[in-house]
Amino acid sequence: MAVVKPILRAAALLLAALPLAVLLLAAAPPSPLPGPLHFVAHWQVIPAGAATLSWSRVNGRIQVSFAADSNDLVSLFYPVHDRMATTYDPDSFCAARADNHVVEGRRQRHTVIQYQPARHRLLLDESDPSRPSAPAKHDVRPIPGCVLDLLSTLDYIRAQPLRLGDVYEFPVNEGGKTAEVRLAVDLKGTITTPAGSFTAVRATPTILGRSGPRPGRLWIWFSDDARHLPVEIQGKVSWGTITAQLSN
């Protein structure tokens, strides 16, 4: 959806962990896996749509799935129907495969990314379902080894202590250039959502090495308990503030 999905995608670049050598050893996946989490999104005070995160185990790996849909009003101007799924190694959190189908306005993309950390590369295949006669794109791109993507990042962060004052760093790649991200756990408070009130900690990201004007700000609040559920995600950009809140 035009607002929920960019915020959750930006969440990949908001979260942080430890340097790569520690990343492979530091965390264990949250257990048991949570049930589906449902979110509602608003632009300012205007309802914009809904999204769902869900988890499953597939052939010894963990799969995180994300679905986002704009509501009827937003769909009149900019329909969004996105489906994303990532599988990752539960021992290292290294992304293994991402399968994304994106419908955003007139743009449609089906993208499959196969991560090969041992070979320091990823394979990207992309096609446009609205143009079946157009040639598909195939590319081989370098990665530094183990990297996270958007959805495996969320679980990696949930597995950290997330104590007030903690700062983490880790690499994120969603098919392009690998980004190094720093996360600061900088605030604790009570967050009220449609799902109830939560004592939560706020995570604020910085993309390292980025030059030029800052595109916006992003904050994610995680419940301050063993689950570390993402209960609120807020982004501030030039055209307003977007907020996604837990609703179930």
ChimeraX attribute file (.defattr): number of C-alpha atoms within 10 A of each C-alpha:
attribute: neighborCount
match mode: 1-to-1
recipient: residues
	/A:1	27
	/A:2	25
	/A:3	24
	/A:4	31
	/A:5	26
	/A:6	12
	/A:7	24
	/A:8	23
	/A:9	14
	/A:10	19
	/A:11	24
	/A:12	24
	/A:13	26
	/A:14	27
	/A:15	31
	/A:16	31
	/A:17	25
	/A:18	20
	/A:19	14
	/A:20	16
	/A:21	9
	/A:22	12
	/A:23	20
	/A:24	16
	/A:25	12
	/A:26	17
	/A:27	21
	/A:28	16
	/A:29	19
	/A:30	17
	/A:31	9
	/A:32	7
	/A:33	15
	/A:34	13
	/A:35	10
	/A:36	14
	/A:37	17
	/A:38	20
	/A:39	24
	/A:40	21
	/A:41	29
	/A:42	18
	/A:43	19
	/A:44	13
	/A:45	10
	/A:46	11
	/A:47	17
	/A:48	24
	/A:49	25
	/A:50	23
	/A:51	25
	/A:52	19
	/A:53	18
	/A:54	16
	/A:55	18
	/A:56	14
	/A:57	13
	/A:58	10
	/A:59	7
	/A:60	10
	/A:61	17
	/A:62	22
	/A:63	23
	/A:64	23
	/A:65	20
	/A:66	21
	/A:67	21
	/A:68	26
	/A:69	24
	/A:70	26
	/A:71	19
	/A:72	12
	/A:73	13
	/A:74	18
	/A:75	18
	/A:76	10
	/A:77	11
	/A:78	16
	/A:79	20
	/A:80	25
	/A:81	20
	/A:82	21
	/A:83	19
	/A:84	20
	/A:85	21
	/A:86	24
	/A:87	27
	/A:88	26
	/A:89	16
	/A:90	20
	/A:91	13
	/A:92	19
	/A:93	26
	/A:94	24
	/A:95	30
	/A:96	23
	/A:97	21
	/A:98	25
	/A:99	18
	/A:100	20
	/A:101	20
	/A:102	22
	/A:103	23
	/A:104	19
	/A:105	15
	/A:106	9
	/A:107	12
	/A:108	18
	/A:109	17
	/A:110	17
	/A:111	20
	/A:112	21
	/A:113	21
	/A:114	18
	/A:115	29
	/A:116	19
	/A:117	17
	/A:118	10
	/A:119	12
	/A:120	14
	/A:121	17
	/A:122	22
	/A:123	16
	/A:124	20
	/A:125	16
	/A:126	18
	/A:127	19
	/A:128	19
	/A:129	16
	/A:130	12
	/A:131	11
	/A:132	9
	/A:133	9
	/A:134	10
	/A:135	10
	/A:136	14
	/A:137	11
	/A:138	12
	/A:139	11
	/A:140	13
	/A:141	14
	/A:142	17
	/A:143	22
	/A:144	14
	/A:145	17
	/A:146	25
	/A:147	28
	/A:148	28
	/A:149	26
	/A:150	24
	/A:151	25
	/A:152	28
	/A:153	26
	/A:154	21
	/A:155	24
	/A:156	24
	/A:157	24
	/A:158	22
	/A:159	19
	/A:160	20
	/A:161	13
	/A:162	24
	/A:163	15
	/A:164	15
	/A:165	11
	/A:166	15
	/A:167	19
	/A:168	18
	/A:169	22
	/A:170	24
	/A:171	27
	/A:172	27
	/A:173	21
	/A:174	20
	/A:175	22
	/A:176	12
	/A:177	11
	/A:178	18
	/A:179	19
	/A:180	19
	/A:181	22
	/A:182	22
	/A:183	23
	/A:184	22
	/A:185	23
	/A:186	15
	/A:187	14
	/A:188	18
	/A:189	13
	/A:190	13
	/A:191	18
	/A:192	15
	/A:193	17
	/A:194	12
	/A:195	13
	/A:196	11
	/A:197	12
	/A:198	19
	/A:199	15
	/A:200	24
	/A:201	25
	/A:202	24
	/A:203	28
	/A:204	22
	/A:205	24
	/A:206	19
	/A:207	18
	/A:208	11
	/A:209	8
	/A:210	10
	/A:211	7
	/A:212	5
	/A:213	6
	/A:214	10
	/A:215	9
	/A:216	12
	/A:217	16
	/A:218	23
	/A:219	21
	/A:220	24
	/A:221	26
	/A:222	25
	/A:223	23
	/A:224	21
	/A:225	13
	/A:226	12
	/A:227	15
	/A:228	21
	/A:229	20
	/A:230	23
	/A:231	27
	/A:232	24
	/A:233	24
	/A:234	22
	/A:235	22
	/A:236	16
	/A:237	12
	/A:238	8
	/A:239	9
	/A:240	10
	/A:241	17
	/A:242	22
	/A:243	24
	/A:244	29
	/A:245	24
	/A:246	22
	/A:247	18
	/A:248	13
